[in-house]
């Protein structure tokens, strides 16, 4: 049985292996929830999650562009 190792990024959130197609939508939802939050810590955590979702989306798009450029 193989043991899974979960890496954490500096913010303490689990590292992502691949971006999902929902990254931009998720980022927007996290940001909207942060805007409505009455708790500063919760808002900061939600904004951190939004940033991670955006970064994942950018990385996925970058990988797709590089793949297209390499094959073309």
C-alpha positions as CSV (number, residue, x, y, z in Angstrom):
1,X,0.0,0.0,0.0
2,X,1.4,3.3,-1.0
3,X,1.4,6.1,1.5
4,X,0.3,9.5,0.2
5,X,2.4,12.5,1.1
6,X,0.5,15.8,1.3
7,X,2.6,18.9,0.7
8,X,1.6,22.2,2.1
9,X,2.3,25.5,0.5
10,X,3.6,28.4,2.6
11,X,0.0,29.6,3.4
12,X,-0.8,26.2,4.9
13,X,-3.2,25.1,2.2
14,X,-2.7,21.8,0.4
15,X,-0.6,22.0,-2.7
16,X,-2.5,21.3,-5.9
17,X,-1.3,18.9,-8.6
18,X,-3.4,20.2,-11.4
19,X,-5.8,23.1,-11.9
20,X,-9.4,22.2,-12.3
21,X,-11.6,24.0,-14.9
22,X,-13.5,25.6,-12.0
23,X,-10.5,27.6,-10.7
24,X,-11.6,30.9,-12.0
25,X,-15.1,30.4,-10.8
26,X,-13.9,29.2,-7.4
27,X,-11.6,32.1,-7.1
28,X,-14.4,34.5,-7.7
29,X,-16.6,32.7,-5.2
30,X,-13.9,32.9,-2.5
31,X,-13.4,36.6,-3.2
32,X,-17.1,37.3,-3.0
33,X,-17.4,35.4,0.3
34,X,-14.4,37.3,1.7
35,X,-16.1,40.6,0.7
36,X,-19.2,39.6,2.7
37,X,-17.3,38.2,5.7
38,X,-17.5,40.0,9.0
39,X,-14.4,38.3,10.4
40,X,-11.0,39.6,9.2
41,X,-9.2,36.3,9.7
42,X,-11.9,34.4,7.7
43,X,-11.7,37.1,4.9
44,X,-7.9,36.8,4.8
45,X,-8.2,33.0,4.5
46,X,-10.8,33.3,1.7
47,X,-8.7,35.8,-0.2
48,X,-5.6,33.5,0.1
49,X,-7.7,30.6,-1.3
50,X,-8.9,32.9,-4.1
51,X,-5.3,33.8,-5.0
52,X,-4.3,30.1,-5.0
53,X,-7.2,29.3,-7.3
54,X,-6.1,32.1,-9.7
55,X,-2.5,30.9,-9.6
56,X,-3.6,27.3,-10.4
57,X,-5.7,28.6,-13.3
58,X,-2.7,30.6,-14.7
59,X,-0.4,27.7,-14.4
60,X,-2.9,25.4,-16.2
61,X,-3.3,28.0,-19.0
62,X,0.5,28.4,-19.2
63,X,1.0,24.7,-19.5
64,X,-1.6,24.5,-22.3
65,X,0.0,27.4,-24.2
66,X,3.4,25.8,-23.9
67,X,2.0,22.5,-25.1
68,X,0.4,24.1,-28.2
69,X,3.5,26.1,-29.0
70,X,5.7,23.0,-28.7
71,X,3.4,20.9,-31.0
72,X,2.9,23.7,-33.5
